[in-house]
Amino acid sequence: MIRFDKFTLSNGLRVLVHKDQSTPIVAFNLLYDVGARDETENQTGFAHLFEHLMFGGSINIKDFDIPLQEAGGENNAFTSNDLTNYYATLPVQNLETAFWLDSDRMLSLAFSEKSLSVQKNVVIEEFKQRYLNQPYGDVWLLLRPLAYTSHPYKWATIGKEIAHIERAEMPEVRAFFEKHYGPQNAILCVSGNVDMDDVNQLAQKYFGPIPAREKYVRSIPSEPKQDSYRELTVKRDVPAHAIYKAFHMCERAHPDYHAADLLSDLLSNGHSSRLQRSLVKEQGVFSEISAFIMGSHDAGLFVVTGKIADGIEVELANNCIDIELEKIKTELVGDHELQKVKNRLESTQMFNEMTALNKAMNLCYYELLGDAALINCEVEKYNEVSPVQIQRVAKEVLQKKNCSTLFYLSKNKV
């Protein structure tokens, strides 16, 4: 069990403290409740742009990285469709440096035209390198709008198109910051050999004076229930044909989420999983195949994807996936098979919670879901899933009318 303390500042900042006496390193994790789903359709990529802008200097600190490095620390950040997370690790005696740095950029970024121009160019180059000039890089730029018609999950975190970042102007950027990057929209966790009172004093000293901003209330359109099969075929200069099948599934907080996660593990987690054993090892239809869930806060996607082996017809490969999915819908999963994936998942969960940084990240994440204490309930929720629930979820999710298929074909293959 991960034990923690929690308090909330008058400006709305939620602070979690996990005492871990086993490490001289302290983790400082600051999560903002903003992601790509909070953008408008004609201004996408802003949350990811801010991931970069937040390192471009703030009102009192010209360079974020140098003071942290001088304090023996490291830092980074990531953005998803649901959240933005900034994190740092540093010697416990230098924890105050992290409070100083992150509070200053929450107070006010150094909004300069130079910084905006530099970071826009960085993001544009990342868009080109990772999504346009890399084999299979544009898959999610194609699959998301195929699967989603209304919800902002229909664009990737990087954005819909480069032009949205190119056209970003200072007034729009400032407005996005004021709307989302205030204390009332953030969760901080400090994990390491720290005392609750010390963290409280530092939080009050550095974050307490930052005024709360108007609370952002989401109004995101719900994705209508998909009632007919969709597909898209594209040809690209890639080494092998690939298939991507996306099925709509429940949101992260739904009671069926854990069953859907185990269902994906039954299909492809490990060499003895169903898709690996049947379609890669035994039949040789695919060179690689996987099933996974997106883990989205709102209703997400259950994805099955594979690279087709040389000489195999695309239609045959697609039919083979459908046959395997039909089996798990019609035949009850055995207790031994289900327990095996539960055990693997539990060991992964325990491994992921070994470091102070992972604990800090996870505590912030579960607090965002509603309560940080949920972190101690996950294994139990997975263990409660039954073969009957697995079958029911498979029947509900893995329907053809609920599927959007992207056939990503190689120009070099017949």
C-alpha positions as CSV (number, residue, x, y, z in Angstrom):
1,M,0.0,0.0,0.0
2,I,1.2,3.5,-0.9
3,R,0.6,5.9,2.0
4,F,0.3,9.6,1.5
5,D,-0.9,12.8,3.0
6,K,-2.9,15.5,1.2
7,F,-3.8,19.1,1.6
8,T,-5.2,21.9,-0.6
9,L,-4.0,25.5,-0.8
10,S,-6.5,28.3,-0.7
11,N,-5.9,28.9,-4.4
12,G,-7.0,25.4,-5.2
13,L,-3.7,23.6,-5.7
14,R,-3.9,20.0,-4.5
15,V,-0.7,18.7,-2.9
16,L,0.1,15.1,-2.2
17,V,3.1,13.9,0.0
18,H,4.5,10.4,0.0
19,K,7.3,9.7,2.5
20,D,9.9,7.3,1.2
21,Q,12.9,7.0,3.5
22,S,14.7,4.5,1.1
23,T,15.9,7.0,-1.4
24,P,18.1,10.2,-1.2
25,I,16.3,11.4,-4.3
26,V,13.1,13.3,-4.2
27,A,10.5,13.4,-7.0
28,F,8.6,16.5,-7.7
29,N,5.6,15.9,-10.1
30,L,3.2,18.7,-11.2
31,L,0.2,17.6,-13.3
32,Y,-2.0,20.0,-15.1
33,D,-5.6,19.0,-16.0
34,V,-5.3,20.0,-19.6
35,G,-4.7,17.9,-22.7
36,A,-5.4,17.9,-26.4
37,R,-9.1,17.3,-25.7
38,D,-9.3,20.8,-24.3
39,E,-8.4,22.4,-27.6
40,T,-10.7,23.7,-30.3
41,E,-10.8,22.0,-33.6
42,N,-9.3,24.9,-35.5
43,Q,-6.5,25.4,-32.9
44,T,-5.0,22.0,-32.1
45,G,-1.6,21.2,-30.8
46,F,-1.6,23.9,-28.1
47,A,-1.3,21.6,-25.1
48,H,1.7,20.0,-26.6
49,L,3.1,23.4,-27.6
50,F,2.9,24.5,-24.0
51,E,4.8,21.4,-22.9
52,H,7.7,23.1,-24.7
53,L,6.9,26.7,-23.9
54,M,7.0,26.0,-20.2
55,F,10.7,25.4,-20.4
56,G,11.3,28.6,-22.3
57,G,11.8,30.8,-19.2
58,S,9.4,32.5,-16.7
59,I,8.9,36.0,-15.3
60,N,11.9,35.7,-12.9
61,I,13.9,32.8,-14.3
62,K,15.4,33.1,-17.8
63,D,16.4,29.4,-18.1
64,F,14.5,26.6,-16.4
65,D,17.0,23.9,-16.9
66,I,20.2,25.5,-15.6
67,P,19.2,26.1,-11.9
68,L,17.8,22.5,-11.7
69,Q,21.0,21.0,-13.2
70,E,23.1,23.0,-10.8
71,A,21.0,21.5,-8.0
72,G,21.8,18.0,-9.3
73,G,18.4,17.5,-10.8
74,E,16.8,16.3,-14.0
75,N,13.4,17.1,-15.5
76,N,11.1,16.4,-18.4
77,A,7.4,16.5,-19.3
78,F,4.8,14.8,-21.4
79,T,1.4,15.6,-22.9
80,S,-1.5,13.4,-23.7
81,N,-5.0,14.0,-24.9
82,D,-6.1,14.2,-21.2
83,L,-3.3,15.8,-19.2
84,T,0.1,17.5,-19.2
85,N,2.7,16.3,-16.7
86,Y,5.9,18.0,-15.6
87,Y,8.4,16.2,-13.4
88,A,11.8,16.5,-11.8
89,T,14.1,14.5,-9.6
90,L,16.8,16.0,-7.5
91,P,18.6,15.5,-4.2
92,V,16.2,15.9,-1.3
93,Q,18.2,18.7,0.3
94,N,17.6,20.8,-2.9
95,L,13.9,20.2,-3.1
96,E,13.2,24.0,-2.6
97,T,14.8,24.6,-6.1
98,A,12.0,22.6,-7.7
99,F,9.3,24.6,-5.8
100,W,11.0,27.8,-6.9
101,L,11.2,26.9,-10.5
102,D,7.8,25.4,-11.1
103,S,5.9,28.1,-9.1
104,D,7.5,30.8,-11.1
105,R,6.4,29.4,-14.4
106,M,2.9,28.8,-13.0
107,L,2.9,32.4,-11.9
108,S,3.8,33.7,-15.4
109,L,5.7,32.5,-18.4
110,A,8.1,34.9,-20.1
111,F,5.9,35.4,-23.1
112,S,8.3,36.6,-25.7
113,E,7.9,36.4,-29.5
114,K,11.3,34.9,-29.7
115,S,10.5,32.0,-27.3
116,L,7.2,31.4,-29.1
117,S,8.9,31.3,-32.5
118,V,11.6,28.9,-31.3
119,Q,9.2,26.5,-29.7
120,K,6.8,26.6,-32.6
121,N,9.7,25.6,-34.9
122,V,10.6,22.8,-32.5
123,V,7.1,21.4,-32.5
124,I,6.8,21.7,-36.3
125,E,10.0,19.8,-36.8
126,E,8.7,17.1,-34.3
127,F,5.5,16.9,-36.3
128,K,7.4,16.4,-39.5
129,Q,10.0,14.0,-38.1
130,R,7.7,11.7,-36.0
131,Y,4.4,11.9,-37.8
132,L,5.1,12.7,-41.5
133,N,8.6,11.4,-42.3
134,Q,8.6,8.2,-40.3
135,P,7.3,4.8,-41.5
136,Y,3.7,4.4,-40.1
137,G,4.1,7.8,-38.4
138,D,0.8,9.2,-39.6
139,V,-1.3,6.2,-38.4
140,W,-3.0,8.1,-35.6
141,L,-3.5,11.2,-37.8
142,L,-5.7,8.8,-39.9
143,L,-7.2,6.4,-37.4
144,R,-8.4,8.9,-34.8
145,P,-10.6,10.9,-37.2
146,L,-11.9,7.6,-38.7
147,A,-13.0,6.3,-35.2
148,Y,-14.2,9.6,-33.8
149,T,-16.6,12.0,-35.5
150,S,-17.4,14.5,-32.6
151,H,-15.2,14.1,-29.6
152,P,-11.8,15.9,-29.6
153,Y,-10.0,12.6,-29.4
154,K,-10.3,12.7,-33.2
155,W,-7.0,14.6,-33.3
156,A,-3.6,13.5,-32.0
157,T,-1.8,15.3,-29.2
158,I,0.6,16.8,-31.8
159,G,-2.4,18.4,-33.4
160,K,-4.4,17.9,-36.6
161,E,-2.1,19.8,-38.9
162,I,1.1,21.8,-38.9
163,A,-0.7,24.9,-40.0
164,H,-2.4,25.2,-36.6
165,I,0.9,25.6,-34.9
166,E,2.3,27.9,-37.6
167,R,-0.7,30.2,-37.2
168,A,-0.5,30.4,-33.4
169,E,-0.3,34.0,-32.2
170,M,0.6,35.5,-28.9
171,P,-2.9,36.5,-27.8
172,E,-4.2,33.0,-28.3
173,V,-1.2,31.4,-26.5
174,R,-1.6,33.8,-23.6
175,A,-5.3,33.0,-23.3
176,F,-4.6,29.2,-23.3
177,F,-2.1,29.7,-20.5
178,E,-4.5,31.8,-18.4
179,K,-7.3,29.3,-18.9
180,H,-5.4,26.1,-18.0
181,Y,-2.2,26.6,-16.1
182,G,-3.3,28.0,-12.8
183,P,-3.1,26.4,-9.3
184,Q,-6.8,25.5,-9.4
185,N,-6.1,23.2,-12.4
186,A,-3.0,21.5,-11.0
187,I,-2.0,18.6,-8.7
188,L,1.4,18.4,-7.1
189,C,3.0,15.4,-5.6
190,V,6.3,15.2,-3.7
191,S,7.7,11.7,-3.1
192,G,10.9,10.9,-1.2
193,N,12.4,11.2,2.3
194,V,10.4,14.4,3.1
195,D,8.2,15.5,5.9
196,M,4.6,16.6,5.4
197,D,5.2,19.9,7.4
198,D,8.3,20.8,5.3
199,V,6.4,20.3,2.0
200,N,3.5,22.2,3.4
201,Q,5.7,25.2,4.2
202,L,7.4,25.1,0.8
203,A,4.0,24.9,-1.0
204,Q,2.6,27.8,1.0
205,K,5.8,29.9,0.4
206,Y,6.1,29.3,-3.3
207,F,2.6,28.4,-4.6
208,G,0.4,30.0,-2.0
209,P,0.8,33.6,-3.3
210,I,-0.2,32.6,-6.8
211,P,-3.8,33.8,-7.3
212,A,-6.4,31.3,-8.4
213,R,-7.8,31.8,-11.9
214,E,-11.3,31.2,-13.1
215,K,-12.0,27.5,-13.0
216,Y,-12.3,26.0,-16.4
217,V,-15.4,23.9,-16.9
218,R,-15.3,21.4,-19.7
219,S,-18.0,21.2,-22.3
220,I,-16.8,18.4,-24.6
221,P,-19.2,16.8,-27.1
222,S,-19.9,13.2,-26.5
223,E,-19.0,10.7,-29.2
224,P,-22.2,9.2,-30.6
225,K,-22.5,5.4,-30.5
226,Q,-21.0,3.9,-33.7
227,D,-23.5,1.8,-35.5
228,S,-21.8,0.9,-38.8
229,Y,-18.4,-0.4,-39.8
230,R,-15.9,2.1,-41.2
231,E,-12.7,1.5,-43.1
232,L,-10.0,3.5,-44.8
233,T,-7.2,2.2,-47.1
234,V,-4.0,4.2,-47.7
235,K,-0.7,3.4,-49.5
236,R,2.6,4.5,-48.1
237,D,6.3,3.9,-48.6
238,V,6.6,1.3,-45.8
239,P,8.2,-2.1,-45.6
240,A,5.0,-4.2,-44.9
241,H,1.2,-4.0,-45.0
242,A,-0.4,-3.3,-41.7
243,I,-3.9,-3.4,-40.2
244,Y,-5.2,-1.2,-37.4
245,K,-8.6,-2.0,-36.0
246,A,-10.1,0.4,-33.5
247,F,-13.2,-0.4,-31.4
248,H,-14.9,2.0,-29.1
249,M,-14.8,1.1,-25.4
250,C,-15.7,2.6,-22.0
251,E,-14.0,5.5,-20.2
252,R,-11.2,5.1,-17.6
253,A,-13.5,5.3,-14.6
254,H,-16.1,2.8,-15.9
255,P,-16.5,-0.5,-14.0
256,D,-15.7,-2.4,-17.2
257,Y,-12.3,-0.7,-17.8
258,H,-10.3,-3.3,-16.0
259,A,-12.0,-6.2,-17.9
260,A,-11.2,-4.5,-21.2
261,D,-7.6,-4.1,-20.2
262,L,-7.3,-7.8,-19.3
263,L,-9.1,-8.7,-22.5
264,S,-6.3,-6.9,-24.5
265,D,-3.7,-8.8,-22.4
266,L,-5.4,-12.1,-23.1
267,L,-5.1,-11.4,-26.8
268,S,-1.5,-10.2,-27.0
269,N,0.5,-9.8,-23.8
270,G,3.2,-12.4,-23.9
271,H,4.4,-15.1,-26.3
272,S,1.6,-17.5,-25.2
273,S,-1.2,-14.9,-25.7
274,R,-3.9,-15.8,-28.2
275,L,-3.0,-13.6,-31.2
276,Q,0.8,-14.2,-30.8
277,R,0.4,-17.9,-30.6
278,S,-2.1,-18.4,-33.3
279,L,-1.4,-15.7,-35.9
280,V,2.4,-15.2,-35.5
281,K,3.8,-18.6,-34.3
282,E,1.4,-21.2,-35.7
283,Q,-0.1,-19.7,-38.8
284,G,2.6,-17.1,-39.7
285,V,0.0,-14.6,-40.9
286,F,1.6,-11.7,-39.1
287,S,5.2,-10.9,-38.3
288,E,4.0,-9.0,-35.2
289,I,0.6,-8.3,-33.7
290,S,-0.7,-6.6,-30.6
291,A,-3.9,-5.5,-28.8
292,F,-4.1,-2.6,-26.3
293,I,-6.4,0.0,-24.9
294,M,-5.8,3.7,-25.0
295,G,-6.7,4.3,-21.3
296,S,-8.5,7.5,-22.1
297,H,-10.4,9.5,-19.5
298,D,-13.4,9.7,-21.8
299,A,-14.7,6.8,-23.8
300,G,-11.6,5.4,-25.5
301,L,-10.4,2.8,-28.0
302,F,-9.6,-0.8,-27.9
303,V,-7.0,-1.3,-30.7
304,V,-5.8,-4.4,-32.5
305,T,-2.9,-3.9,-34.9
306,G,-0.4,-6.1,-36.8
307,K,2.2,-6.1,-39.5
308,I,1.3,-8.7,-42.2
309,A,3.9,-11.3,-43.1
310,D,5.3,-11.4,-46.6
311,G,3.2,-13.2,-49.1
312,I,-0.1,-13.1,-47.1
313,E,-3.1,-11.4,-48.6
314,V,-4.5,-8.5,-46.6
315,E,-8.1,-9.8,-46.7
316,L,-6.9,-13.2,-45.3
317,A,-5.0,-11.5,-42.5
318,N,-8.0,-9.3,-41.6
319,N,-10.2,-12.4,-41.5
320,C,-7.8,-14.2,-39.3
321,I,-8.0,-11.4,-36.7
322,D,-11.8,-11.5,-36.9
323,I,-11.8,-15.3,-36.3
324,E,-9.6,-14.9,-33.1
325,L,-11.8,-12.1,-31.8
326,E,-14.9,-14.2,-32.4
327,K,-13.4,-17.0,-30.3
328,I,-12.9,-14.9,-27.3
329,K,-16.5,-13.6,-27.7
330,T,-18.1,-17.1,-27.9
331,E,-15.8,-19.3,-25.7
332,L,-15.4,-18.6,-22.0
333,V,-11.9,-17.9,-21.0
334,G,-10.4,-20.5,-18.7
335,D,-9.6,-19.6,-15.1
336,H,-5.9,-20.5,-15.5
337,E,-5.5,-18.4,-18.6
338,L,-7.1,-15.4,-17.0
339,Q,-5.1,-15.8,-13.7
340,K,-1.9,-15.8,-15.7
341,V,-2.5,-12.4,-17.2
342,K,-3.7,-11.1,-13.8
343,N,-0.4,-12.2,-12.2
344,R,1.6,-10.6,-15.0
345,L,-0.3,-7.4,-14.6
346,E,0.1,-7.4,-10.8
347,S,3.9,-7.8,-11.1
348,T,4.0,-5.0,-13.7
349,Q,2.0,-2.8,-11.4
350,M,4.3,-3.5,-8.4
351,F,7.4,-2.9,-10.6
352,N,6.0,0.5,-11.8
353,E,5.6,1.7,-8.2
354,M,9.2,1.0,-7.1
355,T,10.7,4.5,-7.8
356,A,9.7,7.7,-6.1
357,L,9.0,9.3,-9.4
358,N,6.6,6.7,-10.6
359,K,4.8,6.9,-7.2
360,A,4.5,10.6,-7.6
361,M,3.2,10.4,-11.1
362,N,0.7,7.7,-10.3
363,L,-0.6,9.5,-7.2
364,C,-1.2,12.7,-9.2
365,Y,-2.9,10.6,-11.9
366,Y,-5.3,8.9,-9.6
367,E,-6.1,12.2,-7.8
368,L,-7.0,13.5,-11.3
369,L,-9.3,10.5,-11.7
370,G,-11.0,11.4,-8.5
371,D,-9.0,10.2,-5.5
372,A,-5.4,9.4,-5.1
373,A,-6.4,6.5,-2.8
374,L,-7.5,4.6,-5.9
375,I,-3.9,3.7,-6.5
376,N,-4.2,1.1,-3.8
377,C,-7.4,-0.4,-5.3
378,E,-6.2,-1.3,-8.8
379,V,-4.9,-4.8,-8.2
380,E,-8.0,-5.7,-6.4
381,K,-10.2,-4.4,-9.2
382,Y,-8.3,-6.5,-11.7
383,N,-8.5,-9.6,-9.5
384,E,-12.3,-9.2,-9.3
385,V,-12.7,-9.5,-13.1
386,S,-14.4,-12.8,-14.0
387,P,-14.4,-14.9,-17.2
388,V,-18.0,-14.0,-17.6
389,Q,-17.3,-10.3,-17.4
390,I,-14.4,-10.7,-20.0
391,Q,-16.8,-12.4,-22.4
392,R,-19.5,-9.8,-21.9
393,V,-17.1,-7.0,-22.5
394,A,-15.7,-8.8,-25.6
395,K,-19.2,-9.2,-27.0
396,E,-20.0,-5.5,-26.4
397,V,-16.8,-4.0,-27.7
398,L,-15.5,-6.4,-30.4
399,Q,-18.5,-5.9,-32.8
400,K,-18.0,-5.2,-36.5
401,K,-20.4,-2.2,-36.4
402,N,-18.2,-0.8,-33.6
403,C,-15.0,-1.1,-35.6
404,S,-13.0,1.3,-37.7
405,T,-10.3,-0.4,-39.7
406,L,-7.3,1.3,-41.3
407,F,-5.6,-0.8,-44.0
408,Y,-2.1,0.7,-44.2
409,L,-0.6,-0.8,-47.3
410,S,2.9,-0.8,-48.6
411,K,3.5,0.7,-52.1
412,N,6.2,-1.9,-52.5
413,K,4.1,-4.9,-52.0
414,V,1.6,-6.5,-54.4
